[in-house]
Every structure is written in C-alpha cells, then in structure tokens.
Amino acid sequence: MSKKAVCRAIECGYGTTSIVTNETIDGFVIRTFPSVPVSVNHNMQNLSGDILSARKTVFVPVGDNVYEVGEDVQASADPRSTRVLNTEGYIDSERYRALFKGALKMIPDDEIDLMVCGLPVSVMPRKEELQKMVIGSHDLGDGRTVVIKDAWVIAQPLGGLLAYAREGGQSRYNEMRQENLLVCDVGYLTFDWLLTKGLMANENRSGDYEGGMSKVLQKVADAAYKVFSADDRFKRIKEINVELLDQAFITGNLRLFGHKMDFPIHKGDDKTPAFDFTDAINSVADDAITALVNRVGDAQDLDRIIVVGGPAKLYVNAIQKAFPNHNIEVLKDSLRANVIGFQEGGIQRMRALAKRAAMK
C-alpha cells in the first residue's frame, strides 16, 4: 500500500506566522503565532523547571544561535520588541529562517512531499530563492530533521482567493473561473492586492502599499502619546508601547499602567483621559485604498472584491467607500485565510500532478 503524500503550508507574515500542522475530517489544523523570534541562551530554556505551566513555543537552531518561536513567545520577548521582518530583507534574514524552522518543527511529519509558502506581491520576483531555501533537509534541533521534497511559492493574496473559493464550494469556484476578481490582503507591514481573471493574475493592476497594521499602530501610538502626555497624571510617559495597542485592537480594551480603558474610543473617567483614535486609524486605511484605486481604477469591470488579513475589518469601510457599487466580502477566518488557501491549493496541485502522471 503506497504512503499518502503529505502537503503542508506555511505563511511567514510580517505580523504573524501560520502553519497547517495536520488535516482532519473537520478541516485543517492550524497554529498561528507572532512573527517575533527571540534569540535565547540555550541553557536558560526552562528556568521554571516545569513548576510553572510550559510555554507554547519551540526552540530551533539557526546559524550559531537558538531561537524561541510560538504562541507564547512574548513571555520571553523584550516588551519593546516589534515584528522583525521587512520588505527588503524579507527572506534573507536569520530571523525569517527561525520563523520558518519553528513553524516546521510544529508539524509532526518528518517527510513532506509539497510545502506551500507565500510571498508579498512585491517580493514575488524572489520566489525561486525561497523555493530553493525550502526544498531539502532542515535541522530543527533536538536530533530532529525534516525533509521537504518540493515547494510551491505563490503570492500571499492568492492564498486568500483560494480560501474564498474553498469557503463557497465547487459552485463558487466554477463561477469564479470566468470572473474578474480583486482580493485585498491587509497585512502587518503592507496592504497587498491581487487582481485576477479566474486564478490568473493581472500583474499590471496588482501591487502593494506600505500601509498595513504597523502603520495603523504607529499612527495610533502618536495620537495616544499626545493624549496621555498632555494629562498631568501620565506626563512621565515617553512613548506608547505598540504591542499594548496591538492587544487593544484584539480585545477592545487598552491596558496601560494598570488601567483598563475602552478602545479605540474611551469616554474618560477620574483616573484616565478621554480619547478617540478612529481618525488615526481611518487615515492609514484611506491612504492605502487611494494607492489601490490608482492602480486598479474604478473597478467597473470587477465581479467580486474580497478582503482577507487579520486587520481586514479596519479597512472595509474605506474599501466600500472607494467601490460603493460592490458588495465587499470579508472571509470568516480572515487572519488565517492565506494559509488555508495555500493548503487547499497545494492539495489540488498534488492531485492534478498525480492524475497527470497516471495518464502517462
């Protein structure tokens, strides 16, 4: 009996990294963690001696260093640390390799037939470099080695489009094959968009803009600093920690100096000042959508506009305002949409290749 081929998918994003670790009858098993690899002293990996609850992280060797990555990595990170990837050195850095190897270590398989990875639209010319890095044997430490036989690298927004097709089933896929589609991928560093005919990209009308969540956080941090530094009770503050703001977007509460405040609008009380950061948020989204419209046009030839990415909901109003005649569709699991699409596309690719080989 032949062994079932294994396909897995990894997305090392600017803000988060997601990995499909397994498939079940209920769907894909996915882990998502901050794109914050922490260089550690190998002798200090378990200071709690298992008395405290173990962190949900893994350790991997990269060069002469050992890195910790995973869902609970912030427990050992410098509170001032931020995401480390950037457009220029996206796949070159040791820290990118740490994120990739950490994600790989979370997969139980030691042999992978096809690994699907994604790149931002502007970095796609380097897909062959990433493919070369991915294929081969990877030392993950602790005596474990994983072998990847083949790799497929696609644009990150295409993963979102494939996830959208999967979400709607075969009937939606059949409809999409002849349609003009726009998928907007709101990431941590960039706002990417991909315009396609079916699944064939139109490179002239696709692109990206450095107006993702990191710029939103910086704008809000600047606005927050003005509010809090002007209040005598907080005048000693030097800067606002963007990681605290990042958590505030997730929870709806800003926790600062032991105070819990509604976010992004807070009425103020006897211990905290009032604030409204919606203008700061909207200004970044508006700039990103202006760049999109300049490249895409008025969208009268587009059949569908789809939005993916963790911060998708922060940009939907600006997209709807730019394209008022369209129904803007946001994927249910927008944060993990790309990696879901990578996995789905990889499975379909392997099936097609196997069918083609059987016909020879």
C-alpha positions as semicolon CSV with decimal commas, in nm:
position;residue;x (nm);y (nm);z (nm)
1;M;0,000;0,000;0,000
2;S;0,153;0,333;-0,107
3;K;0,211;0,602;0,152
4;K;-0,021;0,903;0,133
5;A;0,157;1,213;0,003
6;V;0,192;1,491;0,262
7;C;0,120;1,855;0,176
8;R;0,169;2,132;0,430
9;A;0,158;2,512;0,420
10;I;0,341;2,791;0,600
11;E;0,286;3,166;0,586
12;C;0,560;3,371;0,749
13;G;0,386;3,708;0,755
14;Y;0,517;4,041;0,879
15;G;0,288;4,026;1,182
16;T;0,200;3,661;1,235
17;T;0,315;3,321;1,115
18;S;0,064;3,044;1,044
19;I;0,125;2,676;0,979
20;V;-0,105;2,390;0,879
21;T;0,015;2,106;1,102
22;N;-0,238;1,840;1,005
23;E;-0,562;1,757;0,824
24;T;-0,870;1,601;0,987
25;I;-1,223;1,529;0,874
26;D;-1,320;1,862;1,036
27;G;-1,068;2,064;0,834
28;F;-0,712;2,190;0,865
29;V;-0,532;2,205;1,200
30;I;-0,359;2,543;1,217
31;R;-0,126;2,716;1,463
32;T;-0,071;3,092;1,448
33;F;0,186;3,287;1,645
34;P;0,353;3,632;1,643
35;S;0,636;3,679;1,394
36;V;0,871;3,755;1,683
37;P;1,161;3,508;1,706
38;V;1,354;3,553;2,031
39;S;1,724;3,470;2,050
40;V;1,779;3,271;2,370
41;N;2,055;3,133;2,585
42;H;2,028;2,758;2,530
43;N;2,097;2,696;2,900
44;M;1,800;2,913;3,004
45;Q;1,527;2,742;2,807
46;N;1,344;2,602;3,109
47;L;1,400;2,823;3,412
48;S;1,067;2,719;3,565
49;G;1,171;2,354;3,585
50;D;0,819;2,264;3,472
51;I;0,680;2,400;3,800
52;L;0,503;2,676;3,608
53;S;0,291;2,597;3,303
54;A;0,507;2,532;2,999
55;R;0,507;2,795;2,725
56;K;0,358;2,704;2,390
57;T;0,680;2,756;2,196
58;V;0,957;2,562;2,023
59;F;1,334;2,615;2,004
60;V;1,525;2,591;1,677
61;P;1,891;2,639;1,579
62;V;1,975;2,893;1,309
63;G;2,342;2,951;1,240
64;D;2,519;2,991;1,574
65;N;2,202;3,097;1,755
66;V;1,900;2,931;1,908
67;Y;1,559;3,098;1,869
68;E;1,232;3,055;2,052
69;V;0,913;3,097;1,847
70;G;0,548;3,021;1,915
71;E;0,221;3,143;2,058
72;D;0,368;3,234;2,399
73;V;0,693;3,387;2,276
74;Q;0,600;3,730;2,417
75;A;0,658;3,584;2,763
76;S;1,031;3,589;2,694
77;A;1,047;3,880;2,448
78;D;1,154;4,233;2,533
79;P;0,827;4,427;2,584
80;R;0,958;4,689;2,341
81;S;1,024;4,432;2,069
82;T;0,834;4,455;1,742
83;R;0,791;4,235;1,440
84;V;1,126;4,191;1,268
85;L;1,055;4,126;0,901
86;N;1,071;4,396;0,635
87;T;1,026;4,405;0,259
88;E;1,392;4,443;0,167
89;G;1,535;4,155;0,371
90;Y;1,217;3,951;0,385
91;I;1,363;3,607;0,312
92;D;1,732;3,681;0,374
93;S;1,734;3,727;0,747
94;E;1,826;3,471;1,009
95;R;1,504;3,559;1,188
96;Y;1,291;3,467;0,887
97;R;1,460;3,127;0,885
98;A;1,390;3,099;1,259
99;L;1,018;3,157;1,200
100;F;1,015;2,906;0,913
101;K;1,204;2,637;1,105
102;G;0,995;2,698;1,417
103;A;0,676;2,650;1,217
104;L;0,825;2,341;1,056
105;K;0,903;2,194;1,398
106;M;0,534;2,217;1,489
107;I;0,448;1,972;1,209
108;P;0,458;1,607;1,323
109;D;0,567;1,478;0,979
110;D;0,939;1,423;0,915
111;E;0,896;1,399;0,538
112;I;0,686;1,647;0,340
113;D;0,615;1,595;-0,029
114;L;0,498;1,951;-0,100
115;M;0,537;2,265;0,108
116;V;0,334;2,569;0,001
117;C;0,463;2,911;0,101
118;G;0,362;3,267;0,014
119;L;0,533;3,597;-0,054
120;P;0,406;3,956;-0,058
121;V;0,324;4,075;-0,411
122;S;0,634;4,297;-0,431
123;V;0,864;4,013;-0,322
124;M;0,731;3,754;-0,572
125;P;1,027;3,806;-0,811
126;R;1,230;3,622;-0,543
127;K;1,009;3,314;-0,535
128;E;1,281;3,089;-0,679
129;E;1,516;3,192;-0,395
130;L;1,256;3,096;-0,137
131;Q;1,181;2,770;-0,316
132;K;1,550;2,682;-0,309
133;M;1,568;2,761;0,064
134;V;1,262;2,549;0,145
135;I;1,349;2,232;-0,051
136;G;1,589;1,996;0,124
137;S;1,683;1,877;0,471
138;H;1,624;2,101;0,775
139;D;1,793;2,052;1,112
140;L;1,535;2,151;1,375
141;G;1,743;2,069;1,680
142;D;1,686;1,805;1,947
143;G;1,805;1,544;1,697
144;R;1,515;1,604;1,459
145;T;1,547;1,656;1,084
146;V;1,265;1,724;0,838
147;V;1,297;1,669;0,462
148;I;1,092;1,874;0,215
149;K;1,085;1,722;-0,133
150;D;0,920;2,005;-0,326
151;A;0,795;2,360;-0,272
152;W;0,536;2,583;-0,437
153;V;0,559;2,958;-0,378
154;I;0,260;3,181;-0,457
155;A;0,155;3,540;-0,389
156;Q;0,001;3,574;-0,044
157;P;-0,329;3,727;-0,165
158;L;-0,375;3,429;-0,399
159;G;-0,397;3,215;-0,085
160;G;-0,685;3,435;0,029
161;L;-0,857;3,387;-0,306
162;L;-0,819;3,009;-0,286
163;A;-0,960;3,015;0,069
164;Y;-1,257;3,217;-0,059
165;A;-1,318;2,957;-0,330
166;R;-1,293;2,676;-0,071
167;E;-1,537;2,855;0,158
168;G;-1,800;2,867;-0,118
169;G;-1,756;2,515;-0,253
170;Q;-1,739;2,388;-0,610
171;S;-2,023;2,609;-0,737
172;R;-1,840;2,926;-0,630
173;Y;-1,517;2,802;-0,785
174;N;-1,694;2,735;-1,115
175;E;-1,837;3,088;-1,115
176;M;-1,501;3,246;-1,031
177;R;-1,318;3,082;-1,322
178;Q;-1,453;3,337;-1,571
179;E;-1,474;3,639;-1,340
180;N;-1,251;3,940;-1,276
181;L;-1,159;3,926;-0,909
182;L;-0,987;4,161;-0,667
183;V;-0,852;4,025;-0,340
184;C;-0,718;4,273;-0,083
185;D;-0,481;4,132;0,178
186;V;-0,437;4,357;0,481
187;G;-0,112;4,257;0,648
188;Y;0,106;4,384;0,929
189;L;0,351;4,582;0,715
190;T;0,180;4,607;0,377
191;F;-0,162;4,629;0,217
192;D;-0,140;4,392;-0,082
193;W;-0,388;4,344;-0,363
194;L;-0,410;4,095;-0,645
195;L;-0,636;4,135;-0,947
196;T;-0,709;3,816;-1,137
197;K;-0,910;3,667;-1,422
198;G;-1,016;3,346;-1,254
199;L;-0,691;3,244;-1,085
200;M;-0,465;3,412;-1,342
201;A;-0,302;3,725;-1,202
202;N;-0,300;4,062;-1,378
203;E;0,039;4,191;-1,267
204;N;-0,015;4,539;-1,413
205;R;-0,309;4,603;-1,181
206;S;-0,175;4,420;-0,874
207;G;0,056;4,570;-0,615
208;D;0,113;4,666;-0,254
209;Y;0,146;4,970;-0,030
210;E;0,328;5,007;0,300
211;G;0,012;5,094;0,487
212;G;-0,066;4,785;0,690
213;M;-0,135;4,733;1,058
214;S;0,210;4,851;1,168
215;K;0,136;5,198;1,028
216;V;-0,204;5,199;1,199
217;L;-0,034;5,115;1,528
218;Q;0,223;5,390;1,482
219;K;-0,042;5,650;1,396
220;V;-0,248;5,549;1,699
221;A;0,065;5,545;1,918
222;D;0,141;5,904;1,813
223;A;-0,217;6,011;1,882
224;A;-0,218;5,827;2,216
225;Y;0,108;5,988;2,323
226;K;-0,041;6,334;2,265
227;V;-0,343;6,245;2,477
228;F;-0,160;6,086;2,768
229;S;0,145;6,316;2,782
230;A;-0,090;6,617;2,798
231;D;-0,252;6,470;3,112
232;D;-0,063;6,554;3,432
233;R;-0,134;6,205;3,567
234;F;0,063;6,049;3,279
235;K;0,314;6,324;3,195
236;R;0,614;6,097;3,267
237;I;0,525;5,873;2,972
238;K;0,791;5,876;2,697
239;E;0,620;5,662;2,433
240;I;0,329;5,424;2,387
241;N;0,414;5,055;2,353
242;V;0,265;4,947;2,018
243;E;0,234;4,586;2,137
244;L;-0,013;4,705;2,401
245;L;-0,207;4,883;2,127
246;D;-0,197;4,568;1,915
247;Q;-0,360;4,377;2,201
248;A;-0,614;4,657;2,241
249;F;-0,730;4,608;1,882
250;I;-0,787;4,240;1,959
251;T;-0,958;4,275;2,297
252;G;-1,130;4,613;2,263
253;N;-0,956;4,735;2,579
254;L;-0,635;4,933;2,622
255;R;-0,444;4,826;2,933
256;L;-0,195;5,090;3,040
257;F;-0,031;5,141;3,382
258;G;-0,284;4,905;3,540
259;H;-0,584;5,088;3,393
260;K;-0,836;4,923;3,159
261;M;-0,987;5,160;2,901
262;D;-1,236;5,111;2,618
263;F;-1,065;5,115;2,277
264;P;-1,045;5,284;2,029
265;I;-1,295;5,526;2,189
266;H;-1,282;5,596;2,561
267;K;-1,509;5,843;2,742
268;G;-1,257;5,903;3,020
269;D;-1,303;5,885;3,396
270;D;-1,150;6,019;3,717
271;K;-0,826;5,827;3,653
272;T;-0,787;5,825;3,273
273;P;-0,830;6,079;2,990
274;A;-1,090;6,054;2,712
275;F;-0,974;5,966;2,361
276;D;-1,099;5,875;2,014
277;F;-0,845;5,719;1,777
278;T;-1,079;5,643;1,485
279;D;-0,944;5,930;1,273
280;A;-0,588;5,799;1,314
281;I;-0,700;5,452;1,209
282;N;-0,904;5,572;0,912
283;S;-0,627;5,795;0,779
284;V;-0,399;5,493;0,720
285;A;-0,676;5,289;0,559
286;D;-0,771;5,582;0,333
287;D;-0,410;5,623;0,213
288;A;-0,385;5,251;0,135
289;I;-0,710;5,249;-0,060
290;T;-0,602;5,556;-0,257
291;A;-0,295;5,361;-0,372
292;L;-0,523;5,068;-0,462
293;V;-0,762;5,284;-0,668
294;N;-0,474;5,450;-0,851
295;R;-0,365;5,105;-0,973
296;V;-0,698;4,925;-1,015
297;G;-0,922;5,206;-1,144
298;D;-1,293;5,247;-1,073
299;A;-1,349;4,867;-1,065
300;Q;-1,645;4,866;-1,306
301;D;-1,501;4,553;-1,471
302;L;-1,463;4,364;-1,141
303;D;-1,712;4,095;-1,044
304;R;-1,604;4,042;-0,683
305;I;-1,395;4,223;-0,421
306;I;-1,267;4,004;-0,138
307;V;-1,080;4,114;0,175
308;V;-0,854;3,896;0,389
309;G;-0,594;3,953;0,661
310;G;-0,613;3,997;1,037
311;P;-0,687;4,375;1,029
312;A;-0,937;4,337;0,738
313;K;-1,231;4,490;0,929
314;L;-1,037;4,813;0,988
315;Y;-1,014;4,870;0,612
316;V;-1,355;4,753;0,491
317;N;-1,527;5,092;0,526
318;A;-1,255;5,264;0,322
319;I;-1,277;4,995;0,054
320;Q;-1,657;5,020;0,044
321;K;-1,635;5,398;0,014
322;A;-1,397;5,363;-0,281
323;F;-1,616;5,099;-0,451
324;P;-1,973;5,182;-0,341
325;N;-2,142;4,965;-0,607
326;H;-1,976;4,641;-0,496
327;N;-2,056;4,403;-0,214
328;I;-1,729;4,380;-0,021
329;E;-1,680;4,026;0,111
330;V;-1,462;3,955;0,416
331;L;-1,361;3,594;0,480
332;K;-1,479;3,439;0,806
333;D;-1,127;3,343;0,917
334;S;-0,954;3,642;0,759
335;L;-0,640;3,615;0,975
336;R;-0,560;3,262;0,857
337;A;-0,721;3,281;0,511
338;N;-0,391;3,282;0,322
339;V;-0,251;2,968;0,481
340;I;-0,587;2,792;0,440
341;G;-0,571;2,880;0,071
342;F;-0,210;2,767;0,045
343;Q;-0,303;2,427;0,187
344;E;-0,611;2,391;-0,033
345;G;-0,415;2,493;-0,342
346;G;-0,134;2,253;-0,256
347;I;-0,372;1,961;-0,216
348;Q;-0,537;2,036;-0,551
349;R;-0,196;2,076;-0,717
350;M;-0,077;1,738;-0,589
351;R;-0,397;1,570;-0,708
352;A;-0,360;1,723;-1,054
353;L;0,004;1,615;-1,080
354;A;-0,082;1,261;-0,966
355;K;-0,365;1,239;-1,219
356;R;-0,138;1,362;-1,495
357;A;0,131;1,108;-1,401
358;A;-0,125;0,824;-1,401
359;M;-0,232;0,911;-1,755
360;K;0,120;0,877;-1,897
